[in-house]
Amino acid sequence: MKLLIRALAVLAVLTVVLAAGGYLYLISTYPNVPPAREVTLPSDPASLARGKYLAENVALCVDCHATRDWTKFAGPVDPAKRGQGGERFDRDTAGLPGSIHAPNITPFGIGDYSDGELVRAVTTGVARDGRALFPIMPYPLYGQLDESDVHAMLTYVRSLPPVEHTVPPRSLDVPLNLIVRTIPRPAAFTPRPPVTDRVAYGKYLVTAAACLDCHTPMEQGQRVPDMDFAGGMEFGHPTLGYRVRSANITPDATSGIGQWTEQQFVDKFKAFETPDPRVLTDAEQRQQTSMPWTQYGGMTREDLGAIYAYLRTVKPVLHRVDKWPDARK
C-alpha cells in the first residue's frame, strides 16, 4: 500500500513538472513571429483613398472598431465614433469562450505604435507589447493580401481623428487563453490580381472581406469540413439576444445563390448602401442581421461582380439555413 501511495505521489509530481515545463515552453516560445520591420506608411492621396475604400467597404476596419446603432437595420456605424472600438464578441454574441472588445484604433489607442508594429499586428497577430491577438480580427487573411493594400488601409486608419474611449480588457477561458498564443504566424503577402481576372480578383476581395469566416459553420472552434461558405454561423443580437445565422452563399441552386444572377447579387448589396433611418420594431429586430450591409454596399459594382464571379466557382453545398430562429416566437 505504501509503495502504491509513493508511486502515485511520484506520478503527481511528474505531472506537475511536465505541466509546468509545457507552460513555460509555450510562454517562452509563442507567439513565434519575426520582430516588427522598419516600415513607413504612404501619405499620398491615392493611397489614402484606396485605404479608405478598403477599410470602410471591404475589410471593414471601421465596422468592428466602432459603435454600431443596433436600433436600425444592419447596425450602421456611428460616424462620430469610427475607430473608437468597443464592439463585443463573447459567448452570447459570437459563441466565443471568453470576452473580447475591439480595441480603439484611433490615435488615442494606437498612437504609440510604429508603422512597422501596426503592420505586424494586422498581418501576423502580435501587438506592440508582444501579446498574441485573437483572430476575430482576421489577421491570417490580412497577411495574405498585397502589402500595398495593407499599408493603404493603415494610412487611412492613421488619419482617423482621436476618440478618447477605453475598452474593457480581453478575457479568454482556459485553455483558449494559451492556445491563442500559437495562432500568430508570419505574413505571406501576395500580389493583388488584375481586375481583368475576375475570379482571382474576386477571391482576393473575399479574402480581404473575410467572407469565409462568417459564412462557414464552426464546431469546437474549427470550421466544419466541406462546409465552406455554406452558412449557419450563429450570432447573437448585441443588445436583445435574438439569434441570426449567416446565409449559404455557395452556388447551390436550392439553398445557396445558385439561381441568383450577377445583377441580382450586386443589386442586393447596393440596395442597402444608404442606411435606413427607421428604428426597428421588436418583430423586425427578431430578423435583424449582423451582416454590415451598408458598409459592403459601398463597394463598387465591379468589385461586387468579381466577388460573385468567384463565389460561382466554389463547391456547391446543400445546406438550408434557418436564418432567424427566434422570429416565430
C-alpha positions in Angstrom: 0.0 0.0 0.0 2.8 2.4 0.9 4.5 1.6 -2.4 1.3 2.4 -4.3 1.0 5.7 -2.4 4.6 6.6 -3.1 4.2 5.8 -6.8 1.1 7.9 -7.0 2.9 10.8 -5.3 5.8 10.5 -7.7 3.4 10.4 -10.6 1.6 13.5 -9.3 4.9 15.4 -9.0 5.9 14.3 -12.5 2.6 15.5 -13.9 3.1 18.9 -12.2 6.6 19.2 -13.5 5.6 18.3 -17.1 2.7 20.7 -17.0 4.9 23.5 -15.7 7.5 22.7 -18.3 5.0 22.8 -21.1 3.5 26.0 -19.8 7.0 27.7 -19.6 7.8 26.4 -23.1 4.6 27.8 -24.5 5.1 31.2 -22.8 8.7 31.4 -23.9 8.3 30.2 -27.5 5.0 31.7 -28.7 3.9 33.8 -30.4 6.6 32.9 -32.8 6.7 35.7 -35.4 9.6 37.9 -36.6 10.1 41.4 -35.0 8.3 44.3 -36.5 10.1 45.6 -39.6 11.0 49.2 -40.4 8.0 50.5 -42.4 6.9 53.9 -43.5 3.3 54.1 -44.5 2.5 56.1 -47.6 0.9 59.5 -47.3 -0.1 60.3 -50.9 -3.8 61.0 -51.7 -4.2 57.9 -53.9 -3.1 55.5 -51.1 -5.3 57.3 -48.6 -8.3 57.0 -51.0 -7.6 53.3 -51.6 -7.2 52.7 -47.8 -10.4 54.5 -47.1 -12.3 52.3 -49.6 -10.8 49.1 -48.3 -11.2 50.0 -44.6 -14.7 51.2 -44.9 -16.2 49.0 -47.5 -14.2 45.8 -47.9 -12.1 44.8 -44.9 -14.4 46.9 -42.7 -11.9 48.1 -40.0 -14.5 50.7 -39.1 -17.2 48.1 -38.6 -15.8 46.2 -35.6 -13.7 49.1 -34.4 -16.6 51.4 -34.0 -20.0 51.8 -32.3 -22.9 50.5 -34.4 -26.5 51.6 -33.9 -28.4 48.4 -33.4 -31.8 50.1 -33.2 -31.5 50.3 -37.1 -31.2 47.7 -39.8 -27.8 46.1 -40.0 -26.4 48.3 -37.2 -24.9 51.1 -39.2 -21.7 52.7 -37.9 -22.0 55.9 -35.9 -19.7 58.2 -38.0 -18.6 60.2 -34.9 -17.3 57.0 -33.3 -15.3 55.4 -36.1 -12.3 53.7 -34.8 -13.1 54.0 -31.1 -13.6 50.3 -30.7 -15.9 48.6 -28.3 -17.8 46.0 -30.4 -18.2 43.0 -28.1 -17.5 39.4 -29.0 -18.4 36.8 -26.4 -20.4 33.6 -25.8 -23.7 35.3 -26.4 -22.9 37.4 -29.5 -20.3 35.1 -31.2 -20.2 31.8 -29.4 -16.7 32.7 -28.1 -15.5 31.2 -24.8 -14.5 34.5 -23.3 -15.0 38.2 -24.0 -13.2 40.4 -26.4 -13.9 44.1 -27.2 -12.5 45.5 -30.4 -9.7 47.9 -29.4 -9.6 51.7 -30.1 -7.6 52.2 -33.4 -7.7 56.0 -33.4 -4.5 57.8 -32.3 -5.9 57.6 -28.7 -5.5 53.8 -28.9 -2.6 53.1 -31.2 -0.7 56.4 -31.1 2.4 54.7 -29.6 2.6 52.1 -32.4 5.3 52.5 -35.1 4.2 51.9 -38.6 6.0 48.5 -38.6 4.4 47.5 -35.3 1.0 48.3 -36.7 1.6 46.3 -39.9 2.8 43.3 -37.8 -0.3 43.5 -35.6 -2.7 43.5 -38.5 -0.9 40.8 -40.6 0.6 38.4 -38.1 -1.5 38.9 -34.9 1.1 40.2 -32.4 0.5 43.5 -30.6 3.2 46.1 -29.8 3.7 44.6 -26.3 4.1 41.1 -27.7 0.5 39.8 -26.9 -1.0 37.4 -29.3 -4.2 38.8 -30.8 -7.3 36.7 -31.2 -8.2 36.2 -34.8 -11.6 37.8 -34.5 -9.6 40.3 -36.4 -8.7 38.0 -39.3 -5.0 38.7 -39.4 -4.3 35.3 -41.0 -6.3 36.6 -44.0 -4.9 40.1 -44.0 -1.4 38.6 -44.1 -2.3 37.1 -47.5 -3.1 40.4 -49.1 -1.0 42.7 -51.2 1.2 44.6 -48.8 0.5 47.8 -50.5 -3.2 47.4 -49.7 -2.4 46.7 -46.1 -0.3 49.8 -46.0 -3.0 51.9 -47.6 -5.6 50.7 -45.1 -3.3 51.6 -42.2 -2.7 55.0 -43.8 -6.4 55.6 -43.6 -6.6 54.3 -40.0 -3.8 56.7 -39.1 -5.9 59.5 -40.4 -8.9 58.9 -38.1 -9.4 61.7 -35.6 -8.6 60.6 -32.0 -11.5 59.5 -29.9 -11.0 59.1 -26.1 -12.5 55.8 -25.4 -11.1 52.9 -23.4 -12.5 49.4 -24.0 -12.6 46.6 -21.4 -9.6 44.2 -21.3 -9.8 40.8 -23.1 -10.8 37.8 -21.1 -10.4 34.3 -22.6 -11.3 31.0 -20.9 -8.7 28.2 -20.2 -7.2 26.7 -22.4 -8.1 29.3 -25.2 -6.0 31.9 -23.4 -3.0 29.7 -24.0 -4.0 28.3 -27.4 -4.3 31.9 -28.8 -0.5 32.3 -28.4 0.1 29.6 -31.0 -2.1 31.2 -33.7 0.0 34.1 -35.0 2.2 33.4 -37.9 4.4 35.4 -40.3 2.6 37.2 -43.1 2.7 35.8 -46.6 1.8 38.8 -48.8 0.6 38.1 -52.3 0.3 40.5 -55.3 -3.2 41.8 -55.9 -4.6 40.0 -59.1 -5.5 42.2 -62.1 -9.2 43.3 -62.0 -9.5 41.7 -65.5 -9.1 38.2 -63.9 -12.5 38.5 -62.3 -12.4 35.1 -60.5 -8.9 35.6 -59.0 -9.6 39.2 -58.1 -13.0 38.2 -56.6 -11.2 35.6 -54.4 -8.8 38.3 -53.3 -11.7 40.6 -52.3 -13.4 37.6 -50.5 -10.2 37.1 -48.5 -10.0 40.8 -47.6 -13.6 40.9 -46.6 -13.3 37.6 -44.6 -16.5 36.2 -46.1 -15.4 32.7 -45.3 -15.1 33.4 -41.6 -18.7 34.4 -41.1 -20.3 32.2 -43.8 -18.9 28.9 -42.6 -20.3 26.9 -39.6 -18.0 26.2 -36.7 -17.7 23.4 -34.3 -15.4 23.5 -31.3 -13.6 26.5 -32.7 -12.9 24.8 -36.1 -14.6 25.2 -39.5 -16.9 22.2 -40.3 -15.1 20.3 -43.1 -16.6 20.6 -46.6 -18.9 23.4 -45.5 -17.0 26.4 -46.7 -19.4 29.3 -47.4 -22.4 27.1 -46.6 -23.7 29.5 -43.9 -25.0 28.7 -40.5 -22.6 30.6 -38.3 -24.8 31.9 -35.4 -24.6 35.4 -33.9 -26.5 36.9 -31.1 -28.1 40.3 -31.2 -25.7 42.5 -29.2 -28.5 44.1 -27.1 -31.6 41.9 -27.4 -30.1 38.5 -27.8 -32.1 37.3 -30.8 -30.2 34.8 -32.9 -29.3 35.3 -36.6 -27.4 32.8 -38.8 -25.3 33.6 -41.8 -26.6 32.7 -45.3 -25.4 29.9 -47.6 -23.5 31.8 -50.3 -22.3 28.7 -52.3 -23.7 28.2 -55.8 -26.1 25.5 -54.6 -29.3 26.1 -56.6 -31.7 25.1 -53.7 -30.2 26.6 -50.6 -27.5 28.9 -51.8 -27.2 31.6 -54.5 -27.1 29.2 -57.5 -30.1 30.8 -59.1 -29.0 34.4 -58.5 -27.8 36.4 -61.5 -24.9 38.7 -61.1 -27.2 41.7 -61.4 -29.4 40.4 -58.5 -26.3 39.7 -56.4 -24.9 43.2 -56.9 -28.3 44.9 -56.6 -28.8 43.2 -53.2 -25.8 45.0 -51.8 -26.4 48.3 -53.5 -30.0 48.4 -52.1 -28.5 48.9 -48.6 -25.8 51.4 -49.5 -27.8 54.2 -47.9 -28.6 53.4 -44.2 -32.3 53.0 -43.4 -33.1 55.7 -40.7 -36.1 53.9 -39.3 -36.0 52.5 -35.8 -36.8 48.8 -36.0 -39.8 47.3 -34.2 -39.3 44.2 -31.9 -40.6 42.0 -34.7 -38.1 43.5 -37.1 -35.3 43.1 -34.6 -36.0 39.4 -34.5 -35.0 39.4 -38.1 -32.0 41.8 -37.6 -28.7 40.9 -39.2 -25.1 41.1 -38.2 -24.2 41.5 -41.9 -22.9 45.1 -42.3 -24.9 45.7 -45.5 -24.4 49.4 -45.5 -20.6 49.2 -45.4 -20.4 46.4 -48.0 -22.9 48.2 -50.1 -20.3 50.9 -50.7 -18.2 48.6 -52.8 -18.1 49.3 -56.5 -20.4 47.3 -58.7 -17.3 45.9 -60.4 -15.8 44.6 -57.2 -19.1 43.1 -56.1 -19.4 41.5 -59.5 -15.9 40.0 -59.1 -17.0 38.5 -55.7 -20.0 37.0 -57.4 -17.8 35.5 -60.1 -15.5 33.9 -57.5 -18.4 32.5 -55.4 -19.8 30.8 -58.5 -16.6 28.7 -58.6 -16.7 27.4 -55.0 -18.2 24.0 -54.2 -22.0 24.0 -54.0 -23.2 22.8 -50.6 -26.8 21.8 -50.0 -27.4 23.4 -46.6 -30.7 25.0 -45.7 -30.2 27.7 -43.0 -32.9 28.9 -40.7 -31.6 32.4 -40.5 -33.9 33.8 -37.9 -34.8 31.0 -35.4 -36.4 33.5 -32.9 -38.6 35.2 -35.5 -41.6 32.9 -34.8 -41.5 33.1 -31.1 
